[in-house]
Amino acid sequence: MNLYLIRHAIAVEEYEDDSQRPLTDKGKKKMRSIAKGLRALGVEFDLILSSPYVRAKETAEILADVFKMKKEVQFSENLVPSGDPGLLVAEMNEKYTAGSIALVGHEPFLTALIGALVSDNASVDITLKKGGVCSLSADDLHHTRKATMDWLLTPGILVGISEK
């Protein structure tokens, strides 16, 4: 199983309801380049699972468009900023059988998920920038709930790859 943890792109800073903050035009454009960079690396998704927050939803929709996904983006309350990594893993084990999953969400949740899967410690010191992507691989999350971090790429690197 391959997991691609993707932080939402640049969003509007000030908004009455945090869950409704949309991406900026710059964020949308940059995310499209990031997605093209992922495609250039040979990344593929069987499923995109996203936080229902607007900025994550818009990020996931851009990914789905660039990757020409036939399946609709799925949403999980377990991917919100205050989500619980254990509950997300349990949901994925119960509902999804995909071999390659994009998880679109927020900080500090994504870093906590990385820590829980690679080190049993939700307090790892990793910076996942807006639009950044972390690739994890795992044989099986049903029994061990352990993964290996394959790479962590900044949005700048992915944009650079898309421009080559």
N, C-alpha and C positions, 0 to 999 in steps of 0.2 A: 504494500500500500504506500502510495506517495501522497503526502500532505503538503499543500502550498499555503502557508499562512500569509495573508495579504492584508496589510493595513489600508484602510480607506484612504483615498486621495485627499488633497487639500480642500477643506470645507470652509464655509463662511464662519467667521469667528464668533460673532455676537448674534444670538438668536434666542427668542423667547423660550422655546422648548428645545432642549439639546437634542432630543431624538429626531427633530424635524430639520436640523441643519443640513442644507444641500451642499453639494460640491460647488466650488467656484468655477468659472469658465476656464481659468488656468489649470485648476485641478482636473477637470474633465479632459482637457487637451493632453496634459502630462500623463494621465492614467492610460489614455489610448496609446501613447508612445511606450509606456511601461509594458502594457499588454503585448504590443508588437515585439518588444525586446524578449519577453518570455517565449513567444512563438518562435523567434529566431534561435532561441536556445533549445528548441525541440520539446518544450513543456507542453503537456496535454492534460486536459481535465475530462473526467467522466461525469463530474458533478460539481456545481458551484453552490456552496452553502454559505449564506450570508446572514449577518445581523439584520434585523428589520429596520434599523435606524436609516433614515433617508440617505445620508452620506455613504454608508456601506452598501445600501441597495443600489445606488447610482454607480458606485465602483464596480459592483458585481455585474450590473447590466452592461457596462462598457466591456468587461472581460468576456461576457457571453457573446457580445456582438463581434469583437475582434476574433474570438476563437470559433465563431459560427456554430455555437452550441445549439443542438436541436432540442435539448431538454430545457425546461424553464429553470430559472434560479430558484432554489429552495431557501427557506428562511428558518432561523432558529433563534429563539429567545435566549438560548445559552451562549450566543455570540455577542451579547451586549457588553458594554464596558465593565459591568459588575458581575459578569457571568462566572460560573464555576467550571473549571477545566474537567473535573470528574463527571459532572452532569453532561457536558458536551460529548465526551468520549462515550459515555453510556448511551446517549442518544444516537451517535453515529453507529455504534455496534448494533443497536436495536433496529434502526430504520434503513441503513444504507449499506450496500455491498460494493460500492464503486472502488476501483483500484487506484484511482487518482482523483483527489478531492481538493478543490480550492476552498479555503475557509476565509471569508472576508469579514473583518471585524475591526476592533479598536484596541487601543492601549488603555489600561494596563493589562487587559485580559490576554491578548495574544502572547505577550512576554511570559505571563504566568502559565499559559498552556505549553509554551516551548519548554519552560523550566520543569513543569510537571512531567512532560513526556521524555525529556532527555536526561534529567538529573534527579527526579523525585523532589525537586526544590522549586517552588513557585516564585522564589526571589532571586532569579538569576539576573546578572547585570548585562543586559543586551539592549541595544538601541534599535528599535524598528521604526524607521522614519515613515511619514505619511507616503503611501505608495510603495513602501519597502516590502520585500518578499523573503520569507524563510522557507526553505525546502527541508522537509523531514521525511524519512522513510522508516517503515516498520513492517515486520513480518505479520504481526497480529496484535491488535489492540484489545482483543477480547480477554486474553489471559495475562499478558505481561504489562500492558500499557507502557511499553518502552519504545522509544524511537531514537533514531540517529539523525543528528543535524547534518545535512549534506552541504548546504550553503545558505548564506544570508547576503542578499544583494540590496544595495541602496537604490532609490529611484534614479539617481544620476547615472549609475552604471547601466541600469536597464534601458534608460533613454538613449545612452550612448550606443548600446548594442543595437537598438532599433534603427539608428541612423546610419549604420554601416551597410 
